[in-house]
Amino acid sequence: MTIQAVRELQEELGLTVPEENFQLKSQTKQQFVLHDGKYIDNELVDIYLVQMDVDLSTLKLQVEEVSDVKYVHWTELKRMVQNKDPAIVPGDYKEILSICEKQFAN
């Protein structure tokens, strides 16, 4: 699955990241019921951590997928999720925030 993550970063951000830079932090199963229960989408979700310096002005955003990028500290992301900030995509951020807290809360 790391290859898919590499491909997604390249397609959506124009960012080339070597596969060895990815640290797998979590694998979960998610189920979404769509179209009034007529369609069930089962997904495996991998969460990776990549640490690197990136000049955001060099990114090439795929406009169909990404409207904006910015740096935020993980505690700011936590605040944004709690406040349902419209700048982020709605979703379940519990696992991501847990990983960030374990990795960076020192």
Secondary structure as UniProt FT lines:
FT   HELIX           2..13
FT   HELIX           19..21
FT   STRAND          23..34
FT   TURN            35..38
FT   STRAND          39..49
FT   HELIX           56..58
FT   TURN            63..65
FT   HELIX           74..82
FT   TURN            83..84
FT   TURN            86..87
FT   HELIX           94..104
//
